């Protein structure tokens, strides 16, 4: 059995066609599966794909896009 490689948020962003900040927001606010390895967050594409299939990325408008210090 070949182990699935761990990938970065940037890899996940490319895979899903979103920006890296969205991946981190989904991890924080929408329970995107991620594993902290040292100081880094790592992902497995199979877990990310299953999360998407189960609707984890639905209704992204509920995620706050307000930047700290902005008046939006």
C-alpha positions as CSV (number, residue, x, y, z in Angstrom):
1,X,0.0,0.0,0.0
2,X,1.3,3.4,-1.0
3,X,0.9,6.1,1.6
4,X,-0.9,9.3,0.4
5,X,1.4,12.3,0.5
6,X,0.8,15.3,2.8
7,X,0.2,18.5,0.9
8,X,0.3,22.2,1.7
9,X,-2.6,24.7,1.7
10,X,-1.2,26.0,-1.6
11,X,-1.5,22.5,-3.1
12,X,-5.1,22.3,-1.9
13,X,-5.9,25.7,-3.2
14,X,-4.6,24.7,-6.7
15,X,-6.5,21.4,-6.5
16,X,-9.8,23.2,-5.7
17,X,-9.3,26.3,-7.8
18,X,-9.4,28.8,-4.9
19,X,-6.9,31.0,-3.2
20,X,-4.8,29.9,-0.3
21,X,-6.5,32.2,2.1
22,X,-9.8,30.5,1.4
23,X,-8.3,27.1,2.4
24,X,-7.1,28.6,5.7
25,X,-10.6,30.1,6.3
26,X,-12.3,26.8,5.5
27,X,-9.9,25.1,7.9
28,X,-10.7,27.5,10.7
29,X,-14.5,28.2,10.2
30,X,-15.8,25.2,8.1
31,X,-13.8,22.3,9.6
32,X,-11.8,21.5,6.5
33,X,-9.7,18.4,7.5
34,X,-6.2,19.4,8.3
35,X,-3.4,18.2,10.5
36,X,-0.9,20.4,12.3
37,X,2.7,19.1,11.8
38,X,5.0,21.2,13.8
39,X,4.0,24.8,12.9
40,X,2.6,23.8,9.5
41,X,-0.9,22.8,8.5
42,X,-0.9,19.8,6.1
43,X,-3.7,18.2,4.2
44,X,-4.5,14.9,2.4
45,X,-6.3,15.4,-0.9
46,X,-8.6,12.4,-0.3
47,X,-9.9,14.0,3.0
48,X,-10.4,17.4,1.3
49,X,-12.3,15.8,-1.6
50,X,-14.6,13.9,0.8
51,X,-15.2,17.1,2.8
52,X,-16.2,18.9,-0.5
53,X,-18.5,15.9,-1.5
54,X,-20.2,16.2,1.9
55,X,-20.9,19.8,1.4
56,X,-18.2,21.4,3.4
57,X,-17.5,24.1,0.8
58,X,-21.2,25.0,0.3
59,X,-22.5,28.4,1.2
60,X,-19.1,30.1,1.4
61,X,-20.8,33.5,1.8
62,X,-21.2,32.7,5.5
63,X,-17.4,33.0,6.0
64,X,-16.3,36.4,7.0
65,X,-14.0,38.0,4.5
66,X,-13.5,41.1,6.6
67,X,-9.9,41.9,7.0
68,X,-8.6,42.9,10.5
69,X,-8.4,46.7,10.7
70,X,-10.7,47.3,7.8
71,X,-13.9,49.3,8.0
72,X,-16.0,46.9,5.8
